[in-house]
């Protein structure tokens, strides 16, 4: 007896088609890139053109684009592609990009996440944010204006952040009559700057984001250009895998997972390398060793995990490990550092204050840090380096940082996640700088080494001296205390035990300034200062 085969329903066919599409996209490589450059170079328009030409817009989006173009657009009756990414009211009113806009699109060959970053110098901090996760940078130049200051600034930041794939998109070629000599002149000017900035290679493409020349299809108006279109280059440029297994394993601990008394796991995202069950690891900065017992995920246990995966590791031994620590393979273990050499990009309107205590956030750990010295600053126009005592808004310089404790981190050139950091103002909680670690000073830093001290202050001006010293140390984020007779009474102690109280507080890491009268002829630990004779208050040494 023959059996009739059931025909799949329309819903089943649609579901199968969606599943096949998703499976195909899973196999495609992903390219993260940014567009940057000076204001009005056409960054948003170029991205809008890419989205439009790659057919990644739904019908309602096209209808909204047409309506918005007629209402607030700048292209008359034509579509204003910049409105696809400039969504803030202030952006549409001013015709500029303020915030970073992220968009996803895909072609038959590759998936893309693009970040449209602002061109205004005021919003350089937003550009750094967008570039921090990018694999490629498209630097736009208005063909009418050539290389500008902000073009140089963004290019130098791209180099600092470690983006090695650079596309020089010379835009608005339609406004200069598609002149080849204009293109060649700008490429020559940029090449001279790029050599000084340390940008080894770049790919120059003449485009028109508004009319689509050399964006997704080759321009008939520029027959003299024989290179790839922008989309062709984006689809074929080699991208370093983020899951490369040849790097040492590192995972910053984000959370200690303790759901019950029978389970303790350490959760985080693998920053680099691979880890397998049975591998030996070291918990940094303490250096305690153990072995991986399990690799736990929501979907079940894994035999191994690689960079980019979020996992929970359980260890064979009971070791002290908490948020901020780094679980690393033995070949990645290094002596922790309490002092760093770094490059800072200052993002706050208020200038950097040397010796002020800021929060430093690197990986999953947050600690106190202060800039002890600005080694040099860089002029992005001339690439000349000069000395300075501070950094202003958008200033770029190499600095020395002292930490309040030892840190497990990595060089930025080796690992972005563990080598990049931000500085946060302790009062406003605003991010004031982004930094990249260039080197370590092994062992404890100046702040980490200080275990507290005792200063015995005498003289008529001792109260004022002790108060000023206390305030200065507190501003540096270093605990201090003025031990005078009122303080002793509050503690319930007599002046005769001031020495013992000071020793206890010093052992706890507190700098103690003792101003009470003490018996003569007795040895007292610490430094002795006559406040009436202390003259040099410009040095930190006068207080400790």
Phi, psi and omega in degrees: 000125183285143179249126180284130178284134180284126178284135179296143179286169179297323180294319179294320178296319179295319180297317179296323180293318179295317180296321178294321179295316180294320178297321178294318181291331178298330184276347181283146175285158182244131176244122173261125179218162179237157167249135182211174183141194184280168181294144177067021175277352175097028183294312181294321179297320180296316179295318177302320178296319178299315179296319182292312184287336179273007176059039181257020179246136176279166184299320180293329177292321178295320178296318179295321179297317178297318180294315180294324181296321179289330185275308186234007183287170182243011186244025178066235180276352181274164179289136175260096187296337180298334183290345177292334181242337177273092186261338181289145179302318181295327179292319182288325179293318185267345182072030180226164174264132180248307181263167176279127178250124180258136177224147178248138170208166184214151172239185180293340186256332189201156172260151183224142165238118184246139177246118176271115186252154183291153177262338182295140178301328181300332185250027178302325179302324179290327178295318179298320178300313181294326184281344188296336181245008187274151175260340184213148178237129171259108181263115183268145175227130174289121183300335180282335188252333181078200183285124181246173182302315182291332173298315179294317182300310181295323179296317179294321177296321177301318179294317180298319183288345174099016177279119184261341178266109184239129174248126176262101181264107179273104192266167177062037178296336178295335182276353175242022176069025181054039186284121180295325182294327177295316178299312182297321181295316181293320178298319179295317178298317182290323180297322178295318178292317184300322179298318178291328183278349180091011175277109190287315182220155173205158179248119182263130181225125175278127184221168167223106182295327183289315182264351175089008181296124176059021175272297174244338178232152183290141183277130176283344182274351181233063179296340180288345180265123184249004181277186182284159169287168181299314181294321177302316181293317180297327182283338188243350183295133178293137179237132178294130181294135177279354180246029181302130184270359182271000178268152178295148182286131174216135175218112175289134182281121181265330187200138173268112185274110185227071183289333178205177186288350182260000183222130171223116180231161183242111188264145178179178177254129181296121183277328180197158174074193180230154177225140180234156175300132182096350179289144174279141181225166175232137178265114183259148011271354186292329179087014179289141185252151175198191181230143179287121180268317181216153170241106190255136173227172179298326182274358181128175181288148177244155175279330178206161178222153182227176185307135179098342181275142175262120186221169171239123180259135169250145186248155182287338184241156175277099181243157178279109181216130183219177179304135181101334176290162179239124173270122187223155173292160185297329180284350177261352181293139180214160178295126180299155183239145176249004180214140186234149162256130186211161171257128181249139167248111186278130189243000185258152176295322177284132182295156177296140178251109178302143180075351176288145181274124176241160168278133176247122180248117178227129185062236179251011182248146178234129183214167179277143179210154175222147176275113183272335181200137170268114183285316181194156173239157185244129172273112186291342179283316184253349185064016177279144179255141181214164178279155178198164179255350182205178176232134176261186181306127180067011176290146180235126181201163175265133185225166171251133181240133174253136184251158180277351175201170181287149187231145173257107182221194180215162173293143182297326180293341180264325185204114182295319186294320182260358179250348177258148181211169173233153172253137184236132176292130185288339181271310185268346185063020177273143175287122185253343182201152169246141185224158178229124184286127179256333183191166181240153169246104192298151183086184182290142175282180182303315181289325182287331185281332186289124182255014185096157180208169180239129176238118178268114187255128178237175180099164183293329181269020186295323181297314180293320179300310183297320180295316180295316179298318178301315181295322180293318179292322178298322179295333178275001181079019182251122184297136179212164185207139175262114181262093177244183184297318176300321180294321178296319178297321179294327177279351182076028182241152179271155178304334182292343180254017181303321181299315182294319178297317180297321180295318178297316180292322179296320179296334179275004177094013182259135172280124186246128176251110185264122181244005181279155176288134180238153179302138178282159177085357178256148179277128179238128182292146177113195184257144179248129183228133170264110186300329181287341182256347181289121185249318189275096178261009178274347181255148176292339185293342185286347183256350184224000000 
